[in-house]
Amino acid sequence: MKEPRGYVILTMQEYEYEQATALAYSIKIHNKDASVTLVTNYVDRVPHHFHEAFDHMIELPYGSNEITRTNDWQLYWATPYVHNIVIDCASLVKENHDSIWEYLEDHYDIYFFNKSFNFKGTQLENKKFRIYEEEYKLNAVYSHMFYFKHDTDLALAFFKLADVFMQNWREVYATYFSEQHRPTTYVSDIIYSLVNTVVLFEDNPIHDDIIHTINMPITLTDGDIGIWDKWTDRLNVWNSEGAKVKIQNFAIATNLYYGEQEFMSEDIFNGHKDTYRITEKR
């Protein structure tokens, strides 16, 4: 029997274990009774000192591809929960989600959002994605955080098609996009948007005000901070007592998708670990 609700985090690469653990710490700091599951290719490769953050560690049931997010389709079959919030491991949670859980459970079988913000709180345009919305009528969504209810027809239909699209993403690009618009790498948001457009558009309209996220990769590609290869090369990140994080002088008080490995410094990781352990003792 599945547990009522929980968070699911997928990892494949060695450096992602630390990211996922910091994310789990951050979830539990702000959501004290939360259950968090790590899904990975080989559980026995996860270093023991990361185990404390997770209530479950589960191996992908159908093997794995090298690119982490191309394995997302398996989460439907791997999860131990009925109600699930999936979060990309390169993220941190800085808010309580009780009201979000209640609303999603009451209104949705699967939910994505199509609005993100920069670290100053300004809504992002996602300029590079505009061509796919205008030329190909994609129902654009972000994939770094979403909700689904297990054992529902809509969620099952989504993940079954995601299986095909994620495992054959090059062929999918060739089928749906003209040559000049085909990405050269796997882009999770594009694949999710394609599946969403095919399966969910009419049955599950997007509500863009339920989940608020700061999206640093899109902040970079939108050009809000100038032209840089990495946003961490341009902006200062500050970590202080209580696992508080600032980007420049802006405190992060919601969900943060940072997306770059360089963000996860020793200070940020240890700050979350120490705060989690203090919280657990209360």
C-alpha positions in Angstrom: 0.0 0.0 0.0 1.3 3.4 -1.0 1.9 6.2 1.5 -0.4 9.3 1.3 2.0 11.9 0.0 5.7 12.7 -0.4 8.4 14.3 -2.4 10.3 12.4 -5.1 13.9 13.3 -6.3 15.7 11.6 -9.1 19.5 11.3 -9.3 21.9 9.5 -11.7 25.2 11.2 -11.4 27.6 11.1 -8.4 27.5 14.9 -7.9 23.7 14.9 -7.8 23.7 12.9 -4.5 24.8 16.0 -2.7 22.4 18.2 -4.5 19.5 15.8 -3.7 20.5 15.6 -0.1 20.6 19.3 0.3 17.2 19.5 -1.3 15.8 16.9 1.0 17.2 18.8 4.0 15.6 22.0 2.7 12.2 20.3 2.3 12.2 19.0 5.8 13.4 22.2 7.4 10.2 23.9 6.1 7.9 20.9 6.0 8.8 19.1 9.2 6.7 15.9 8.7 7.5 15.5 5.0 8.5 12.2 3.5 11.2 12.3 0.8 12.2 9.6 -1.6 15.4 9.4 -3.6 15.0 7.5 -6.8 18.3 6.5 -8.4 20.0 4.0 -10.7 22.0 2.2 -8.0 21.1 2.6 -4.3 24.3 1.0 -3.1 26.3 3.8 -4.7 24.7 6.5 -2.6 27.3 7.4 0.1 26.0 6.5 3.6 26.4 10.0 5.0 23.6 11.1 2.6 21.1 8.5 3.8 19.7 10.4 6.8 17.8 12.9 4.6 15.7 10.3 2.9 12.7 8.2 4.1 13.1 5.8 1.1 15.7 5.1 -1.5 14.4 3.3 -4.5 16.1 2.0 -7.7 14.7 2.8 -11.1 12.6 -0.2 -12.0 13.4 -0.4 -15.7 17.1 0.3 -15.9 18.5 3.7 -16.8 19.7 6.0 -19.5 22.8 8.2 -19.1 21.0 11.5 -19.1 19.2 11.9 -15.7 15.9 13.5 -16.7 15.3 11.0 -19.6 14.4 8.6 -16.8 11.6 10.7 -15.4 9.0 8.5 -17.0 9.8 5.7 -14.5 8.8 7.8 -11.5 5.2 6.8 -11.9 6.1 3.2 -11.3 8.9 3.9 -8.7 7.1 6.2 -6.3 5.9 4.9 -2.9 3.3 7.7 -2.7 -0.3 8.3 -3.9 0.3 12.1 -4.1 3.7 13.2 -5.4 5.6 16.4 -5.8 8.6 15.8 -8.1 11.5 18.2 -7.8 14.7 18.5 -9.8 17.7 17.7 -7.6 19.3 21.0 -8.4 16.7 22.9 -6.3 16.1 24.1 -2.8 12.7 24.6 -1.0 12.4 27.7 1.1 8.7 27.6 2.1 6.0 25.5 3.7 3.9 23.5 1.2 0.9 22.5 3.3 -1.6 24.7 1.5 -0.1 23.7 -1.9 -0.5 20.0 -1.1 -4.2 20.5 -0.1 -5.1 22.4 -3.2 -3.3 20.1 -5.6 -4.8 17.0 -4.0 -8.3 18.4 -4.2 -8.1 19.7 -7.8 -5.6 17.9 -10.0 -4.5 14.5 -11.1 -1.4 16.0 -12.6 -0.2 19.6 -12.5 2.5 21.7 -14.2 3.1 25.4 -14.1 4.1 27.8 -16.8 5.3 30.8 -14.8 8.7 31.4 -13.2 10.5 34.3 -11.7 14.0 35.7 -11.4 15.7 36.1 -8.1 14.3 39.7 -7.8 10.8 38.4 -8.1 10.2 39.6 -11.7 8.3 37.2 -14.0 10.5 35.6 -16.7 9.6 35.8 -20.3 11.4 32.5 -21.3 12.4 34.1 -24.6 14.1 31.1 -26.1 10.9 29.0 -25.7 8.7 31.5 -27.4 9.4 30.1 -30.9 8.0 26.7 -29.8 4.8 28.3 -28.5 4.3 30.5 -31.6 5.5 28.1 -34.4 4.5 24.7 -32.9 1.7 25.7 -30.6 3.3 24.0 -27.6 1.6 24.3 -24.3 4.8 25.3 -22.5 5.4 24.1 -19.0 8.4 23.9 -16.6 9.5 20.5 -15.5 11.7 21.2 -12.5 8.7 20.9 -10.1 5.4 19.2 -10.7 2.6 17.2 -9.0 0.9 13.9 -9.9 -1.6 11.6 -8.3 -0.7 7.9 -8.8 -3.3 5.5 -10.2 -5.2 8.1 -12.2 -6.0 7.7 -15.9 -4.5 11.2 -16.7 -1.2 10.7 -14.9 -0.8 7.2 -16.3 -1.5 8.5 -19.9 1.1 11.2 -19.3 3.9 8.9 -18.1 3.2 6.3 -20.8 3.7 8.9 -23.5 6.7 10.4 -21.6 8.3 6.9 -21.7 8.3 7.0 -25.6 9.2 10.7 -25.9 12.0 10.6 -23.3 13.7 7.5 -24.6 13.5 8.6 -28.2 14.0 12.4 -27.8 16.1 12.9 -30.9 13.5 11.2 -33.1 10.8 13.3 -31.3 12.6 16.5 -32.1 12.9 15.4 -35.8 9.2 14.6 -35.9 7.9 17.8 -34.3 10.4 20.5 -35.2 12.0 21.8 -38.3 15.8 21.4 -38.5 16.6 25.0 -37.4 14.6 24.6 -34.2 15.8 21.2 -33.0 17.8 21.4 -29.8 21.1 19.6 -29.9 20.7 18.3 -26.4 18.0 16.8 -24.3 15.8 19.7 -22.9 13.5 18.5 -20.2 11.1 21.5 -20.5 10.6 20.9 -24.2 9.9 17.2 -23.8 7.5 17.8 -21.0 5.8 20.5 -23.0 5.3 18.2 -25.9 3.8 15.5 -23.8 1.7 18.0 -22.0 0.4 19.4 -25.3 -0.5 15.9 -26.6 -2.1 14.5 -23.4 -3.2 17.2 -21.1 -4.0 20.5 -22.8 -7.8 20.3 -22.8 -8.3 17.9 -19.8 -6.0 19.6 -17.3 -5.7 23.4 -17.8 -2.6 25.0 -16.2 -3.1 27.1 -13.1 0.0 29.3 -12.9 -0.4 30.8 -9.4 -0.2 27.7 -7.2 3.5 27.1 -7.2 6.0 30.0 -7.2 9.5 29.2 -8.3 12.7 31.1 -9.0 14.3 29.7 -12.1 17.9 30.7 -12.5 18.7 28.9 -15.8 15.9 30.9 -17.5 17.1 34.0 -15.7 20.4 33.4 -17.5 19.0 32.6 -21.0 16.5 35.5 -20.8 19.5 37.8 -20.6 18.4 39.5 -17.4 22.0 39.4 -16.0 23.8 40.0 -19.3 25.6 37.4 -21.4 27.3 34.7 -19.3 27.9 31.0 -19.6 26.8 30.4 -16.0 24.8 32.6 -13.7 27.1 31.6 -10.8 29.9 33.4 -12.7 28.0 36.7 -12.5 26.0 36.7 -9.3 27.1 36.4 -5.6 25.5 33.8 -3.4 25.3 34.2 0.3 24.6 31.5 2.9 23.9 32.4 6.5 22.7 30.8 9.8 19.5 28.8 9.5 20.1 27.7 6.0 19.2 31.2 4.7 20.3 31.9 1.1 20.6 35.2 -0.7 21.4 35.8 -4.4 23.0 39.2 -4.6 21.1 41.0 -1.8 17.8 39.2 -2.4 16.7 36.6 0.2 15.3 33.4 -1.3 12.0 32.6 0.4 10.3 30.3 -2.1 11.3 27.4 -4.3 14.6 27.9 -6.0 15.7 26.0 -9.1 19.4 26.9 -9.4 20.4 24.4 -12.0 24.2 24.7 -11.8 26.5 22.3 -10.0 28.7 25.2 -8.9 26.0 26.7 -6.7 26.1 23.8 -4.2 29.1 25.0 -2.1 30.3 23.2 1.0 28.9 26.1 3.1 25.4 25.8 1.6 25.3 22.1 2.0 26.6 22.1 5.5 24.2 25.0 6.4 21.3 22.9 5.3 22.5 19.8 7.0 23.1 21.5 10.4 19.8 23.3 10.3 18.0 20.1 9.4 19.6 18.3 12.4 18.6 21.1 14.8 15.1 21.1 13.4 14.8 17.3 13.9 15.7 17.6 17.6 12.9 20.1 18.3 
